[in-house]
Amino acid sequence: MIKGRAALLVIDVQHDFIDDDAPVHCFGGKDMLPKIKQLIESCREADIPVIYTQEVHRSSHVDMGRELDGNEPDHCIIGTKGAEIMEEIAPTASDIIVTKPRYNAFLGTDLTYILNGLHVLPHDTLIICGDATNVCVHYTSAEAHQRDYRIKVVEDCCAGSSLDEHEAALIQINYLQNGSRIKLKDILKEIKAYDK
C-alpha cells in the first residue's frame, strides 16, 4: 500500500539504454515503454509528482569514475541523442528532471531537496521504475531504503542488463524491503486509491 505522500522516480529511460543498438542495452526496455507511460499518466492524474533521472557524462570522462575500470562503452554523453529521455515517455512542464553522474540518484544530486520541497519525506513512498534494474534502479532503491523511504519497485516497468540480472536485482530489492516489489496492475490500483 502507498503510505503517506508519494512521488514517482523514472530512472534513466534514455536512448543509450533502450535503443536496439544502445551501448548499454537493457533487455525488454522497448517493451516496458508503454507500461511506464501508463504508470506516469496514472501518477499525473493522481497528482503524484513525476521525477525523471537522467544519467549524463562529460565527453572527457572526467566524471565517470570507476566505470572506466570495466569495458563499458561510452554512454549518456552530454549533448548526444543517447543521453536524451525516450520520446514515448517525455517529461512535461510539470515534471522534474534530475541529472546524475552516478548510479544512485541521491548521490551528488539535489533529489533530496526536491523531495523535501514536494513534502515527500522519509517514511513516505517512492514508486520506482526504469533501468537498469540491476544498476541504477537497484542502487537508488537501496539508498531510498537506507533513508527510510517506503519503496515500490514496479517490476514490469523495469529492464535490466539481462533477464537474470533483472530478476536477481528485484529479489535483492525485495529482500531489503519486504513488499517493495510490485506489478504494474497492482500499483495502478494503489494509485487510484491514493489520497494525499
Rosetta blueprint (number, residue, H / E / L):
1 M L
2 I L
3 K L
4 G L
5 R L
6 A E
7 A E
8 L E
9 L E
10 V E
11 I E
12 D L
13 V L
14 Q E
15 H H
16 D H
17 F H
18 I H
19 D L
20 D L
21 D L
22 A L
23 P L
24 V L
25 H L
26 C L
27 F E
28 G L
29 G H
30 K H
31 D H
32 M H
33 L H
34 P H
35 K H
36 I H
37 K H
38 Q H
39 L H
40 I H
41 E H
42 S H
43 C H
44 R H
45 E H
46 A L
47 D L
48 I L
49 P L
50 V E
51 I E
52 Y E
53 T E
54 Q E
55 E E
56 V L
57 H E
58 R L
59 S L
60 S L
61 H L
62 V L
63 D L
64 M L
65 G H
66 R H
67 E H
68 L H
69 D H
70 G L
71 N L
72 E L
73 P L
74 D L
75 H L
76 C L
77 I E
78 I L
79 G L
80 T L
81 K H
82 G H
83 A H
84 E L
85 I E
86 M L
87 E H
88 E H
89 I H
90 A L
91 P L
92 T L
93 A L
94 S L
95 D L
96 I E
97 I E
98 V E
99 T E
100 K E
101 P L
102 R L
103 Y L
104 N L
105 A L
106 F L
107 L L
108 G L
109 T L
110 D L
111 L H
112 T H
113 Y H
114 I H
115 L H
116 N H
117 G H
118 L L
119 H L
120 V L
121 L L
122 P L
123 H L
124 D L
125 T E
126 L E
127 I E
128 I E
129 C E
130 G E
131 D E
132 A L
133 T H
134 N H
135 V H
136 C H
137 V H
138 H H
139 Y H
140 T H
141 S H
142 A H
143 E H
144 A H
145 H H
146 Q H
147 R L
148 D L
149 Y L
150 R E
151 I E
152 K E
153 V E
154 V E
155 E E
156 D E
157 C E
158 C E
159 A E
160 G E
161 S L
162 S L
163 L H
164 D H
165 E H
166 H H
167 E H
168 A H
169 A H
170 L H
171 I H
172 Q H
173 I H
174 N H
175 Y H
176 L H
177 Q L
178 N L
179 G L
180 S L
181 R E
182 I E
183 K L
184 L H
185 K H
186 D H
187 I H
188 L H
189 K H
190 E H
191 I H
192 K H
193 A L
194 Y L
195 D L
196 K L
